[in-house]
Amino acid sequence: MDTDSAMIDFAVKWRHWDGGPDEDIFVEFGIPAYQFFFRLRRLLSTHRWHQLTPHLITQLTDICERRLHVPQTRAG
């Protein structure tokens, strides 16, 4: 499994717990959590992950934004 797929799988597995512990991310991928969520957010914006439902992509993107402390702006 390539690293990108492993990151997506990890995020999906840990989505109910806000993306997983920083320590587990570092052990699994060898990068700090901030880099993990920055890269994950970029991965989720590509069409490669079309097998994920739109709801799941939104859920994972929201987790990335929270973990990166990015203000969320939603039209409404």
mmCIF file of the N, C-alpha and C atoms, coordinates in Angstrom:
data_MODEL
# 
_entry.id   MODEL 
# 
loop_
_atom_site.group_PDB 
_atom_site.id 
_atom_site.type_symbol 
_atom_site.label_atom_id 
_atom_site.label_alt_id 
_atom_site.label_comp_id 
_atom_site.label_asym_id 
_atom_site.label_entity_id 
_atom_site.label_seq_id 
_atom_site.pdbx_PDB_ins_code 
_atom_site.Cartn_x 
_atom_site.Cartn_y 
_atom_site.Cartn_z 
_atom_site.occupancy 
_atom_site.B_iso_or_equiv 
_atom_site.pdbx_formal_charge 
_atom_site.auth_seq_id 
_atom_site.auth_comp_id 
_atom_site.auth_asym_id 
_atom_site.auth_atom_id 
_atom_site.pdbx_PDB_model_num 
ATOM 1   N N  . MET A 1 1  ? 0.855   -1.180 0.000  1.00 0.00 ? 1  MET A N  1 
ATOM 2   C CA . MET A 1 1  ? 0.000   0.000  0.000  1.00 0.00 ? 1  MET A CA 1 
ATOM 3   C C  . MET A 1 1  ? 0.897   1.237  0.000  1.00 0.00 ? 1  MET A C  1 
ATOM 4   N N  . ASP A 1 2  ? 0.565   2.195  -0.848 1.00 0.00 ? 2  ASP A N  1 
ATOM 5   C CA . ASP A 1 2  ? 1.359   3.425  -0.892 1.00 0.00 ? 2  ASP A CA 1 
ATOM 6   C C  . ASP A 1 2  ? 1.015   4.308  0.305  1.00 0.00 ? 2  ASP A C  1 
ATOM 7   N N  . THR A 1 3  ? 1.880   5.266  0.575  1.00 0.00 ? 3  THR A N  1 
ATOM 8   C CA . THR A 1 3  ? 1.725   6.138  1.739  1.00 0.00 ? 3  THR A CA 1 
ATOM 9   C C  . THR A 1 3  ? 0.426   6.935  1.683  1.00 0.00 ? 3  THR A C  1 
ATOM 10  N N  . ASP A 1 4  ? 0.074   7.454  0.509  1.00 0.00 ? 4  ASP A N  1 
ATOM 11  C CA . ASP A 1 4  ? -1.160  8.233  0.398  1.00 0.00 ? 4  ASP A CA 1 
ATOM 12  C C  . ASP A 1 4  ? -2.373  7.396  0.794  1.00 0.00 ? 4  ASP A C  1 
ATOM 13  N N  . SER A 1 5  ? -2.453  6.181  0.294  1.00 0.00 ? 5  SER A N  1 
ATOM 14  C CA . SER A 1 5  ? -3.569  5.298  0.634  1.00 0.00 ? 5  SER A CA 1 
ATOM 15  C C  . SER A 1 5  ? -3.567  4.959  2.115  1.00 0.00 ? 5  SER A C  1 
ATOM 16  N N  . ALA A 1 6  ? -2.379  4.744  2.678  1.00 0.00 ? 6  ALA A N  1 
ATOM 17  C CA . ALA A 1 6  ? -2.268  4.441  4.104  1.00 0.00 ? 6  ALA A CA 1 
ATOM 18  C C  . ALA A 1 6  ? -2.749  5.620  4.947  1.00 0.00 ? 6  ALA A C  1 
ATOM 19  N N  . MET A 1 7  ? -2.446  6.831  4.506  1.00 0.00 ? 7  MET A N  1 
ATOM 20  C CA . MET A 1 7  ? -2.895  8.020  5.229  1.00 0.00 ? 7  MET A CA 1 
ATOM 21  C C  . MET A 1 7  ? -4.418  8.135  5.185  1.00 0.00 ? 7  MET A C  1 
ATOM 22  N N  . ILE A 1 8  ? -5.003  7.898  4.033  1.00 0.00 ? 8  ILE A N  1 
ATOM 23  C CA . ILE A 1 8  ? -6.461  7.933  3.909  1.00 0.00 ? 8  ILE A CA 1 
ATOM 24  C C  . ILE A 1 8  ? -7.082  6.868  4.804  1.00 0.00 ? 8  ILE A C  1 
ATOM 25  N N  . ASP A 1 9  ? -6.550  5.656  4.767  1.00 0.00 ? 9  ASP A N  1 
ATOM 26  C CA . ASP A 1 9  ? -7.081  4.569  5.594  1.00 0.00 ? 9  ASP A CA 1 
ATOM 27  C C  . ASP A 1 9  ? -6.986  4.905  7.081  1.00 0.00 ? 9  ASP A C  1 
ATOM 28  N N  . PHE A 1 10 ? -5.860  5.457  7.500  1.00 0.00 ? 10 PHE A N  1 
ATOM 29  C CA . PHE A 1 10 ? -5.675  5.851  8.895  1.00 0.00 ? 10 PHE A CA 1 
ATOM 30  C C  . PHE A 1 10 ? -6.717  6.897  9.287  1.00 0.00 ? 10 PHE A C  1 
ATOM 31  N N  . ALA A 1 11 ? -6.895  7.897  8.443  1.00 0.00 ? 11 ALA A N  1 
ATOM 32  C CA . ALA A 1 11 ? -7.842  8.976  8.741  1.00 0.00 ? 11 ALA A CA 1 
ATOM 33  C C  . ALA A 1 11 ? -9.273  8.451  8.827  1.00 0.00 ? 11 ALA A C  1 
ATOM 34  N N  . VAL A 1 12 ? -9.626  7.546  7.937  1.00 0.00 ? 12 VAL A N  1 
ATOM 35  C CA . VAL A 1 12 ? -10.973 6.971  7.961  1.00 0.00 ? 12 VAL A CA 1 
ATOM 36  C C  . VAL A 1 12 ? -11.167 6.178  9.248  1.00 0.00 ? 12 VAL A C  1 
ATOM 37  N N  . LYS A 1 13 ? -10.163 5.395  9.612  1.00 0.00 ? 13 LYS A N  1 
ATOM 38  C CA . LYS A 1 13 ? -10.249 4.576  10.825 1.00 0.00 ? 13 LYS A CA 1 
ATOM 39  C C  . LYS A 1 13 ? -10.405 5.442  12.073 1.00 0.00 ? 13 LYS A C  1 
ATOM 40  N N  . TRP A 1 14 ? -9.720  6.571  12.129 1.00 0.00 ? 14 TRP A N  1 
ATOM 41  C CA . TRP A 1 14 ? -9.694  7.422  13.320 1.00 0.00 ? 14 TRP A CA 1 
ATOM 42  C C  . TRP A 1 14 ? -10.655 8.611  13.249 1.00 0.00 ? 14 TRP A C  1 
ATOM 43  N N  . ARG A 1 15 ? -11.522 8.673  12.252 1.00 0.00 ? 15 ARG A N  1 
ATOM 44  C CA . ARG A 1 15 ? -12.358 9.862  12.058 1.00 0.00 ? 15 ARG A CA 1 
ATOM 45  C C  . ARG A 1 15 ? -13.296 10.143 13.225 1.00 0.00 ? 15 ARG A C  1 
ATOM 46  N N  . HIS A 1 16 ? -13.736 9.121  13.931 1.00 0.00 ? 16 HIS A N  1 
ATOM 47  C CA . HIS A 1 16 ? -14.659 9.339  15.051 1.00 0.00 ? 16 HIS A CA 1 
ATOM 48  C C  . HIS A 1 16 ? -13.939 9.863  16.296 1.00 0.00 ? 16 HIS A C  1 
ATOM 49  N N  . TRP A 1 17 ? -12.624 9.872  16.240 1.00 0.00 ? 17 TRP A N  1 
ATOM 50  C CA . TRP A 1 17 ? -11.800 10.342 17.358 1.00 0.00 ? 17 TRP A CA 1 
ATOM 51  C C  . TRP A 1 17 ? -10.918 11.507 16.927 1.00 0.00 ? 17 TRP A C  1 
ATOM 52  N N  . ASP A 1 18 ? -11.463 12.350 16.058 1.00 0.00 ? 18 ASP A N  1 
ATOM 53  C CA . ASP A 1 18 ? -10.814 13.578 15.589 1.00 0.00 ? 18 ASP A CA 1 
ATOM 54  C C  . ASP A 1 18 ? -9.476  13.338 14.898 1.00 0.00 ? 18 ASP A C  1 
ATOM 55  N N  . GLY A 1 19 ? -9.347  12.206 14.218 1.00 0.00 ? 19 GLY A N  1 
ATOM 56  C CA . GLY A 1 19 ? -8.189  11.970 13.372 1.00 0.00 ? 19 GLY A CA 1 
ATOM 57  C C  . GLY A 1 19 ? -7.064  11.162 13.971 1.00 0.00 ? 19 GLY A C  1 
ATOM 58  N N  . GLY A 1 20 ? -7.148  10.850 15.243 1.00 0.00 ? 20 GLY A N  1 
ATOM 59  C CA . GLY A 1 20 ? -6.119  10.015 15.871 1.00 0.00 ? 20 GLY A CA 1 
ATOM 60  C C  . GLY A 1 20 ? -5.101  10.796 16.668 1.00 0.00 ? 20 GLY A C  1 
ATOM 61  N N  . PRO A 1 21 ? -4.435  10.094 17.582 1.00 0.00 ? 21 PRO A N  1 
ATOM 62  C CA . PRO A 1 21 ? -3.433  10.739 18.438 1.00 0.00 ? 21 PRO A CA 1 
ATOM 63  C C  . PRO A 1 21 ? -2.183  11.145 17.663 1.00 0.00 ? 21 PRO A C  1 
ATOM 64  N N  . ASP A 1 22 ? -1.615  12.282 18.049 1.00 0.00 ? 22 ASP A N  1 
ATOM 65  C CA . ASP A 1 22 ? -0.381  12.760 17.418 1.00 0.00 ? 22 ASP A CA 1 
ATOM 66  C C  . ASP A 1 22 ? 0.715   11.694 17.454 1.00 0.00 ? 22 ASP A C  1 
ATOM 67  N N  . GLU A 1 23 ? 0.824   10.994 18.586 1.00 0.00 ? 23 GLU A N  1 
ATOM 68  C CA . GLU A 1 23 ? 1.878   9.989  18.750 1.00 0.00 ? 23 GLU A CA 1 
ATOM 69  C C  . GLU A 1 23 ? 1.715   8.838  17.756 1.00 0.00 ? 23 GLU A C  1 
ATOM 70  N N  . ASP A 1 24 ? 0.480   8.386  17.557 1.00 0.00 ? 24 ASP A N  1 
ATOM 71  C CA . ASP A 1 24 ? 0.230   7.300  16.603 1.00 0.00 ? 24 ASP A CA 1 
ATOM 72  C C  . ASP A 1 24 ? 0.544   7.740  15.176 1.00 0.00 ? 24 ASP A C  1 
ATOM 73  N N  . ILE A 1 25 ? 0.220   8.986  14.872 1.00 0.00 ? 25 ILE A N  1 
ATOM 74  C CA . ILE A 1 25 ? 0.514   9.519  13.537 1.00 0.00 ? 25 ILE A CA 1 
ATOM 75  C C  . ILE A 1 25 ? 2.024   9.529  13.317 1.00 0.00 ? 25 ILE A C  1 
ATOM 76  N N  . PHE A 1 26 ? 2.769   9.988  14.316 1.00 0.00 ? 26 PHE A N  1 
ATOM 77  C CA . PHE A 1 26 ? 4.220   10.037 14.167 1.00 0.00 ? 26 PHE A CA 1 
ATOM 78  C C  . PHE A 1 26 ? 4.815   8.636  14.032 1.00 0.00 ? 26 PHE A C  1 
ATOM 79  N N  . VAL A 1 27 ? 4.355   7.702  14.845 1.00 0.00 ? 27 VAL A N  1 
ATOM 80  C CA . VAL A 1 27 ? 4.874   6.330  14.778 1.00 0.00 ? 27 VAL A CA 1 
ATOM 81  C C  . VAL A 1 27 ? 4.547   5.698  13.425 1.00 0.00 ? 27 VAL A C  1 
ATOM 82  N N  . GLU A 1 28 ? 3.327   5.907  12.960 1.00 0.00 ? 28 GLU A N  1 
ATOM 83  C CA . GLU A 1 28 ? 2.875   5.279  11.711 1.00 0.00 ? 28 GLU A CA 1 
ATOM 84  C C  . GLU A 1 28 ? 3.528   5.889  10.467 1.00 0.00 ? 28 GLU A C  1 
ATOM 85  N N  . PHE A 1 29 ? 3.679   7.227  10.456 1.00 0.00 ? 29 PHE A N  1 
ATOM 86  C CA . PHE A 1 29 ? 4.107   7.896  9.229  1.00 0.00 ? 29 PHE A CA 1 
ATOM 87  C C  . PHE A 1 29 ? 5.434   8.645  9.345  1.00 0.00 ? 29 PHE A C  1 
ATOM 88  N N  . GLY A 1 30 ? 5.938   8.799  10.556 1.00 0.00 ? 30 GLY A N  1 
ATOM 89  C CA . GLY A 1 30 ? 7.221   9.462  10.745 1.00 0.00 ? 30 GLY A CA 1 
ATOM 90  C C  . GLY A 1 30 ? 7.195   10.961 10.515 1.00 0.00 ? 30 GLY A C  1 
ATOM 91  N N  . ILE A 1 31 ? 6.011   11.553 10.627 1.00 0.00 ? 31 ILE A N  1 
ATOM 92  C CA . ILE A 1 31 ? 5.876   12.995 10.453 1.00 0.00 ? 31 ILE A CA 1 
ATOM 93  C C  . ILE A 1 31 ? 4.995   13.532 11.581 1.00 0.00 ? 31 ILE A C  1 
ATOM 94  N N  . PRO A 1 32 ? 5.151   14.814 11.918 1.00 0.00 ? 32 PRO A N  1 
ATOM 95  C CA . PRO A 1 32 ? 4.287   15.408 12.937 1.00 0.00 ? 32 PRO A CA 1 
ATOM 96  C C  . PRO A 1 32 ? 2.831   15.460 12.453 1.00 0.00 ? 32 PRO A C  1 
ATOM 97  N N  . ALA A 1 33 ? 1.916   15.507 13.408 1.00 0.00 ? 33 ALA A N  1 
ATOM 98  C CA . ALA A 1 33 ? 0.488   15.528 13.075 1.00 0.00 ? 33 ALA A CA 1 
ATOM 99  C C  . ALA A 1 33 ? 0.139   16.690 12.142 1.00 0.00 ? 33 ALA A C  1 
ATOM 100 N N  . TYR A 1 34 ? 0.739   17.863 12.367 1.00 0.00 ? 34 TYR A N  1 
ATOM 101 C CA . TYR A 1 34 ? 0.436   19.012 11.509 1.00 0.00 ? 34 TYR A CA 1 
ATOM 102 C C  . TYR A 1 34 ? 0.727   18.684 10.041 1.00 0.00 ? 34 TYR A C  1 
ATOM 103 N N  . GLN A 1 35 ? 1.870   18.067 9.772  1.00 0.00 ? 35 GLN A N  1 
ATOM 104 C CA . GLN A 1 35 ? 2.209   17.703 8.390  1.00 0.00 ? 35 GLN A CA 1 
ATOM 105 C C  . GLN A 1 35 ? 1.247   16.650 7.847  1.00 0.00 ? 35 GLN A C  1 
ATOM 106 N N  . PHE A 1 36 ? 0.879   15.704 8.711  1.00 0.00 ? 36 PHE A N  1 
ATOM 107 C CA . PHE A 1 36 ? -0.069  14.662 8.294  1.00 0.00 ? 36 PHE A CA 1 
ATOM 108 C C  . PHE A 1 36 ? -1.384  15.291 7.831  1.00 0.00 ? 36 PHE A C  1 
ATOM 109 N N  . PHE A 1 37 ? -1.951  16.182 8.644  1.00 0.00 ? 37 PHE A N  1 
ATOM 110 C CA . PHE A 1 37 ? -3.251  16.757 8.305  1.00 0.00 ? 37 PHE A CA 1 
ATOM 111 C C  . PHE A 1 37 ? -3.163  17.748 7.147  1.00 0.00 ? 37 PHE A C  1 
ATOM 112 N N  . PHE A 1 38 ? -2.040  18.424 7.006  1.00 0.00 ? 38 PHE A N  1 
ATOM 113 C CA . PHE A 1 38 ? -1.825  19.292 5.847  1.00 0.00 ? 38 PHE A CA 1 
ATOM 114 C C  . PHE A 1 38 ? -1.817  18.452 4.566  1.00 0.00 ? 38 PHE A C  1 
ATOM 115 N N  . ARG A 1 39 ? -1.074  17.362 4.602  1.00 0.00 ? 39 ARG A N  1 
ATOM 116 C CA . ARG A 1 39 ? -0.996  16.480 3.423  1.00 0.00 ? 39 ARG A CA 1 
ATOM 117 C C  . ARG A 1 39 ? -2.329  15.786 3.168  1.00 0.00 ? 39 ARG A C  1 
ATOM 118 N N  . LEU A 1 40 ? -2.991  15.327 4.228  1.00 0.00 ? 40 LEU A N  1 
ATOM 119 C CA . LEU A 1 40 ? -4.286  14.666 4.070  1.00 0.00 ? 40 LEU A CA 1 
ATOM 120 C C  . LEU A 1 40 ? -5.295  15.602 3.427  1.00 0.00 ? 40 LEU A C  1 
ATOM 121 N N  . ARG A 1 41 ? -5.327  16.851 3.879  1.00 0.00 ? 41 ARG A N  1 
ATOM 122 C CA . ARG A 1 41 ? -6.253  17.821 3.300  1.00 0.00 ? 41 ARG A CA 1 
ATOM 123 C C  . ARG A 1 41 ? -5.983  17.983 1.801  1.00 0.00 ? 41 ARG A C  1 
ATOM 124 N N  . ARG A 1 42 ? -4.715  18.030 1.431  1.00 0.00 ? 42 ARG A N  1 
ATOM 125 C CA . ARG A 1 42 ? -4.364  18.133 0.005  1.00 0.00 ? 42 ARG A CA 1 
ATOM 126 C C  . ARG A 1 42 ? -4.808  16.881 -0.751 1.00 0.00 ? 42 ARG A C  1 
ATOM 127 N N  . LEU A 1 43 ? -4.592  15.713 -0.155 1.00 0.00 ? 43 LEU A N  1 
ATOM 128 C CA . LEU A 1 43 ? -5.003  14.460 -0.805 1.00 0.00 ? 43 LEU A CA 1 
ATOM 129 C C  . LEU A 1 43 ? -6.511  14.426 -1.034 1.00 0.00 ? 43 LEU A C  1 
ATOM 130 N N  . LEU A 1 44 ? -7.255  14.868 -0.057 1.00 0.00 ? 44 LEU A N  1 
ATOM 131 C CA . LEU A 1 44 ? -8.717  14.819 -0.154 1.00 0.00 ? 44 LEU A CA 1 
ATOM 132 C C  . LEU A 1 44 ? -9.261  15.739 -1.234 1.00 0.00 ? 44 LEU A C  1 
ATOM 133 N N  . SER A 1 45 ? -8.479  16.715 -1.646 1.00 0.00 ? 45 SER A N  1 
ATOM 134 C CA . SER A 1 45 ? -8.940  17.648 -2.677 1.00 0.00 ? 45 SER A CA 1 
ATOM 135 C C  . SER A 1 45 ? -8.706  17.118 -4.094 1.00 0.00 ? 45 SER A C  1 
ATOM 136 N N  . THR A 1 46 ? -8.089  15.952 -4.218 1.00 0.00 ? 46 THR A N  1 
ATOM 137 C CA . THR A 1 46 ? -7.853  15.381 -5.542 1.00 0.00 ? 46 THR A CA 1 
ATOM 138 C C  . THR A 1 46 ? -8.981  14.428 -5.916 1.00 0.00 ? 46 THR A C  1 
ATOM 139 N N  . HIS A 1 47 ? -9.113  14.154 -7.172 1.00 0.00 ? 47 HIS A N  1 
ATOM 140 C CA . HIS A 1 47 ? -10.157 13.254 -7.663 1.00 0.00 ? 47 HIS A CA 1 
ATOM 141 C C  . HIS A 1 47 ? -9.784  11.787 -7.493 1.00 0.00 ? 47 HIS A C  1 
ATOM 142 N N  . ARG A 1 48 ? -8.580  11.532 -7.045 1.00 0.00 ? 48 ARG A N  1 
ATOM 143 C CA . ARG A 1 48 ? -8.120  10.151 -6.884 1.00 0.00 ? 48 ARG A CA 1 
ATOM 144 C C  . ARG A 1 48 ? -8.971  9.383  -5.870 1.00 0.00 ? 48 ARG A C  1 
ATOM 145 N N  . TRP A 1 49 ? -9.559  10.079 -4.937 1.00 0.00 ? 49 TRP A N  1 
ATOM 146 C CA . TRP A 1 49 ? -10.279 9.426  -3.838 1.00 0.00 ? 49 TRP A CA 1 
ATOM 147 C C  . TRP A 1 49 ? -11.777 9.378  -4.089 1.00 0.00 ? 49 TRP A C  1 
ATOM 148 N N  . HIS A 1 50 ? -12.172 9.216  -5.350 1.00 0.00 ? 50 HIS A N  1 
ATOM 149 C CA . HIS A 1 50 ? -13.579 9.192  -5.712 1.00 0.00 ? 50 HIS A CA 1 
ATOM 150 C C  . HIS A 1 50 ? -14.336 8.037  -5.065 1.00 0.00 ? 50 HIS A C  1 
ATOM 151 N N  . GLN A 1 51 ? -13.623 7.031  -4.550 1.00 0.00 ? 51 GLN A N  1 
ATOM 152 C CA . GLN A 1 51 ? -14.314 5.913  -3.900 1.00 0.00 ? 51 GLN A CA 1 
ATOM 153 C C  . GLN A 1 51 ? -14.853 6.303  -2.525 1.00 0.00 ? 51 GLN A C  1 
ATOM 154 N N  . LEU A 1 52 ? -14.389 7.422  -1.980 1.00 0.00 ? 52 LEU A N  1 
ATOM 155 C CA . LEU A 1 52 ? -14.921 7.924  -0.715 1.00 0.00 ? 52 LEU A CA 1 
ATOM 156 C C  . LEU A 1 52 ? -16.209 8.698  -0.993 1.00 0.00 ? 52 LEU A C  1 
ATOM 157 N N  . THR A 1 53 ? -17.164 8.574  -0.093 1.00 0.00 ? 53 THR A N  1 
ATOM 158 C CA . THR A 1 53 ? -18.411 9.323  -0.273 1.00 0.00 ? 53 THR A CA 1 
ATOM 159 C C  . THR A 1 53 ? -18.153 10.811 -0.052 1.00 0.00 ? 53 THR A C  1 
ATOM 160 N N  . PRO A 1 54 ? -18.964 11.660 -0.652 1.00 0.00 ? 54 PRO A N  1 
ATOM 161 C CA . PRO A 1 54 ? -18.809 13.101 -0.401 1.00 0.00 ? 54 PRO A CA 1 
ATOM 162 C C  . PRO A 1 54 ? -18.909 13.436 1.092  1.00 0.00 ? 54 PRO A C  1 
ATOM 163 N N  . HIS A 1 55 ? -19.797 12.759 1.810  1.00 0.00 ? 55 HIS A N  1 
ATOM 164 C CA . HIS A 1 55 ? -19.928 12.992 3.253  1.00 0.00 ? 55 HIS A CA 1 
ATOM 165 C C  . HIS A 1 55 ? -18.628 12.666 3.977  1.00 0.00 ? 55 HIS A C  1 
ATOM 166 N N  . LEU A 1 56 ? -18.002 11.562 3.627  1.00 0.00 ? 56 LEU A N  1 
ATOM 167 C CA . LEU A 1 56 ? -16.753 11.159 4.274  1.00 0.00 ? 56 LEU A CA 1 
ATOM 168 C C  . LEU A 1 56 ? -15.629 12.137 3.941  1.00 0.00 ? 56 LEU A C  1 
ATOM 169 N N  . ILE A 1 57 ? -15.561 12.588 2.715  1.00 0.00 ? 57 ILE A N  1 
ATOM 170 C CA . ILE A 1 57 ? -14.545 13.575 2.333  1.00 0.00 ? 57 ILE A CA 1 
ATOM 171 C C  . ILE A 1 57 ? -14.745 14.862 3.128  1.00 0.00 ? 57 ILE A C  1 
ATOM 172 N N  . THR A 1 58 ? -15.991 15.308 3.265  1.00 0.00 ? 58 THR A N  1 
ATOM 173 C CA . THR A 1 58 ? -16.278 16.503 4.053  1.00 0.00 ? 58 THR A CA 1 
ATOM 174 C C  . THR A 1 58 ? -15.899 16.295 5.514  1.00 0.00 ? 58 THR A C  1 
ATOM 175 N N  . GLN A 1 59 ? -16.245 15.146 6.050  1.00 0.00 ? 59 GLN A N  1 
ATOM 176 C CA . GLN A 1 59 ? -15.929 14.836 7.449  1.00 0.00 ? 59 GLN A CA 1 
ATOM 177 C C  . GLN A 1 59 ? -14.414 14.865 7.679  1.00 0.00 ? 59 GLN A C  1 
ATOM 178 N N  . LEU A 1 60 ? -13.653 14.237 6.800  1.00 0.00 ? 60 LEU A N  1 
ATOM 179 C CA . LEU A 1 60 ? -12.198 14.192 6.944  1.00 0.00 ? 60 LEU A CA 1 
ATOM 180 C C  . LEU A 1 60 ? -11.583 15.577 6.733  1.00 0.00 ? 60 LEU A C  1 
ATOM 181 N N  . THR A 1 61 ? -12.102 16.323 5.786  1.00 0.00 ? 61 THR A N  1 
ATOM 182 C CA . THR A 1 61 ? -11.608 17.679 5.547  1.00 0.00 ? 61 THR A CA 1 
ATOM 183 C C  . THR A 1 61 ? -11.855 18.562 6.762  1.00 0.00 ? 61 THR A C  1 
ATOM 184 N N  . ASP A 1 62 ? -13.029 18.428 7.375  1.00 0.00 ? 62 ASP A N  1 
ATOM 185 C CA . ASP A 1 62 ? -13.330 19.197 8.589  1.00 0.00 ? 62 ASP A CA 1 
ATOM 186 C C  . ASP A 1 62 ? -12.361 18.842 9.713  1.00 0.00 ? 62 ASP A C  1 
ATOM 187 N N  . ILE A 1 63 ? -12.024 17.570 9.842  1.00 0.00 ? 63 ILE A N  1 
ATOM 188 C CA . ILE A 1 63 ? -11.047 17.153 10.852 1.00 0.00 ? 63 ILE A CA 1 
ATOM 189 C C  . ILE A 1 63 ? -9.698  17.810 10.568 1.00 0.00 ? 63 ILE A C  1 
ATOM 190 N N  . CYS A 1 64 ? -9.284  17.796 9.314  1.00 0.00 ? 64 CYS A N  1 
ATOM 191 C CA . CYS A 1 64 ? -8.014  18.434 8.942  1.00 0.00 ? 64 CYS A CA 1 
ATOM 192 C C  . CYS A 1 64 ? -8.027  19.907 9.334  1.00 0.00 ? 64 CYS A C  1 
ATOM 193 N N  . GLU A 1 65 ? -9.097  20.593 9.011  1.00 0.00 ? 65 GLU A N  1 
ATOM 194 C CA . GLU A 1 65 ? -9.181  22.018 9.310  1.00 0.00 ? 65 GLU A CA 1 
ATOM 195 C C  . GLU A 1 65 ? -9.136  22.274 10.808 1.00 0.00 ? 65 GLU A C  1 
ATOM 196 N N  . ARG A 1 66 ? -9.810  21.437 11.580 1.00 0.00 ? 66 ARG A N  1 
ATOM 197 C CA . ARG A 1 66 ? -9.761  21.595 13.043 1.00 0.00 ? 66 ARG A CA 1 
ATOM 198 C C  . ARG A 1 66 ? -8.361  21.352 13.568 1.00 0.00 ? 66 ARG A C  1 
ATOM 199 N N  . ARG A 1 67 ? -7.738  20.291 13.091 1.00 0.00 ? 67 ARG A N  1 
ATOM 200 C CA . ARG A 1 67 ? -6.407  19.942 13.578 1.00 0.00 ? 67 ARG A CA 1 
ATOM 201 C C  . ARG A 1 67 ? -5.349  20.948 13.131 1.00 0.00 ? 67 ARG A C  1 
ATOM 202 N N  . LEU A 1 68 ? -5.605  21.598 12.008 1.00 0.00 ? 68 LEU A N  1 
ATOM 203 C CA . LEU A 1 68 ? -4.689  22.628 11.513 1.00 0.00 ? 68 LEU A CA 1 
ATOM 204 C C  . LEU A 1 68 ? -5.105  24.011 12.016 1.00 0.00 ? 68 LEU A C  1 
ATOM 205 N N  . HIS A 1 69 ? -6.192  24.085 12.729 1.00 0.00 ? 69 HIS A N  1 
ATOM 206 C CA . HIS A 1 69 ? -6.729  25.341 13.258 1.00 0.00 ? 69 HIS A CA 1 
ATOM 207 C C  . HIS A 1 69 ? -7.055  26.327 12.149 1.00 0.00 ? 69 HIS A C  1 
ATOM 208 N N  . VAL A 1 70 ? -7.653  25.829 11.088 1.00 0.00 ? 70 VAL A N  1 
ATOM 209 C CA . VAL A 1 70 ? -8.053  26.677 9.967  1.00 0.00 ? 70 VAL A CA 1 
ATOM 210 C C  . VAL A 1 70 ? -9.488  27.109 10.210 1.00 0.00 ? 70 VAL A C  1 
ATOM 211 N N  . PRO A 1 71 ? -9.757  28.412 10.208 1.00 0.00 ? 71 PRO A N  1 
ATOM 212 C CA . PRO A 1 71 ? -11.143 28.857 10.378 1.00 0.00 ? 71 PRO A CA 1 
ATOM 213 C C  . PRO A 1 71 ? -12.020 28.312 9.254  1.00 0.00 ? 71 PRO A C  1 
ATOM 214 N N  . GLN A 1 72 ? -13.162 27.761 9.630  1.00 0.00 ? 72 GLN A N  1 
ATOM 215 C CA . GLN A 1 72 ? -14.079 27.212 8.630  1.00 0.00 ? 72 GLN A CA 1 
ATOM 216 C C  . GLN A 1 72 ? -15.074 28.275 8.221  1.00 0.00 ? 72 GLN A C  1 
ATOM 217 N N  . THR A 1 73 ? -15.220 28.447 6.911  1.00 0.00 ? 73 THR A N  1 
ATOM 218 C CA . THR A 1 73 ? -16.202 29.395 6.400  1.00 0.00 ? 73 THR A CA 1 
ATOM 219 C C  . THR A 1 73 ? -17.173 28.608 5.561  1.00 0.00 ? 73 THR A C  1 
ATOM 220 N N  . ARG A 1 74 ? -18.410 28.645 5.941  1.00 0.00 ? 74 ARG A N  1 
ATOM 221 C CA . ARG A 1 74 ? -19.443 27.929 5.231  1.00 0.00 ? 74 ARG A CA 1 
ATOM 222 C C  . ARG A 1 74 ? -20.494 28.947 4.781  1.00 0.00 ? 74 ARG A C  1 
ATOM 223 N N  . ALA A 1 75 ? -20.924 28.761 3.538  1.00 0.00 ? 75 ALA A N  1 
ATOM 224 C CA . ALA A 1 75 ? -21.995 29.617 3.042  1.00 0.00 ? 75 ALA A CA 1 
ATOM 225 C C  . ALA A 1 75 ? -23.282 29.234 3.772  1.00 0.00 ? 75 ALA A C  1 
ATOM 226 N N  . GLY A 1 76 ? -24.073 30.198 4.098  1.00 0.00 ? 76 GLY A N  1 
ATOM 227 C CA . GLY A 1 76 ? -25.286 29.807 4.793  1.00 0.00 ? 76 GLY A CA 1 
ATOM 228 C C  . GLY A 1 76 ? -26.204 30.862 5.069  1.00 0.00 ? 76 GLY A C  1 
# 
